[in-house]
Amino acid sequence: MHIPSERVYNSMRSETASIWYVPAYDGEETTSLLIKAPTPTLKALIAGCPMQLLFGKKDTYLCTGARIGDMPDTPLLLSSAQIAAEEHTALIQSMKRKKFPIFLFNEMDICLASSSIEITEDESLALLKLIENESSIYVGNFNDDVSLAIDCFVFSIDKSHNYPNAHVIPIVEIIPKAGEWKTNNIFFLNNDSYYAINISNKNEGETFENTIWGSLESVFPTTLYKSPQVQHGDKRREFTDVFAYYEYGSFLIEAKDLSVIQAGYNKNESRRLSGIQKQAEKAIKQLVGAANAFMRGSTLFDTKGDEISVERKIPPHCIVLITELMTCGNWDEITKQLSDAIEQTGAFFHLLDLREFITLLKQSSGDPRLIDYNLMQRCRLFMEKKSVFIRGI
């Protein structure tokens, strides 16, 4: 487990994905590599997918990155510029040691797994030669020159990306050897219940549901429910995966995880896209049923069998929550189904991935009123643009 410094933590909270070389203190001075990435990518890493560490230098600006093969035909690329002196020192020390810890962080900025990686002597020397003199590397604030350096770096490692004024810069690529991964048991607690997550758990759907519950427990300390039941004739059945409410609004969430631990990371982009879209379609249908039951007043119960008393006159937010919203492919059918669900039920319907959901919570400062308002604005924009590709910044 690694607890980032305040500076790194603030940087991590502001980034959807990135990479940091940092000092770490565990009885003796060491260094660590921190990677923040989407959960499916982290699961692919601990399952053994290939990774390369990337470095580039433009004038005095040093860029770092990673290429992670979580999809064989479309690897994830991370890119950043190092502008803090302690990160330059940590990187150089890591290269000289040639073996150092690596820690993986998810969308919630939680450390889920760790290991150690090793590099070769030749790789170490190649990077140290690229850096040349630590004291000459830029340290300071992010500016236009730093931005251009990142553009040049990305262009140099992936020619499919083109940016104004970008050109090829010297690149060093390192293929680290990772040791055995150690995964952390993370517990989320509220007033009367708790749930745990472990990224290596083969029940990936349950882990995803617990993650969502954990992200909301501080927002709804007494009105948050996992797997509540709804009365359906003489029987009770699951109402939705996660349900929360406050005085002026309710939130129904169907969680659909992307299987990597069980199914493997070798699916190409089109197969992964097809799987995600099928899950989204299933979740929309489930939420239409849940919204109708909610608005006609069907009785709800928590897992202990106690009735949940909630205001039904206000249309609820119905959230399809997936682990990854891929920007490739055609999403017109999903868009149509969401629009139809809004018209059929009168509820607000949304499609978000975990990254966007956590961004929404951060933007709303954990205030249910702001979450409610921002979701309404989001739904309004969706109906105007007829697109699921809406990102908060």
Buried (B, 14 or more C-beta within 10 A) or exposed (E): EBEBBEEBEEBBEEBBBBBBBBBBEEEEEBBBBBBBBBBBBBBBBBBEBBBBBBBBBBEEBBBBBBBBBBBEEBBBBBBBBBBBBBBBBBBBBBBEEBEBBBBBBBBBBBBBBBBBBEBEEEBBEBBBEBBEEBEEBBBEEEEEBBEBBBBBBBBBBBEEEEEEEBEEBEBBBBEBEBBEBEBBEBEBEBEEBEBBBBBBBEEBBBBBBBBBBBBBBEBBEEBBBBBBBBBBEEEBEEBBBBBBBBEEBBBBBBBBBBBBBEBEBBBEBBEBBEBBBEBBBEBBEBBBBBBBBBBEEBBBBBEEEEEBEBEBEBBBBBBBBBBBBBEEBEBEEBBEBBBEBBEEBEBBBBBBBBBBBBBBBBEBEEEBEBBBBBBBEBBEEBBEEEEBEBEBE
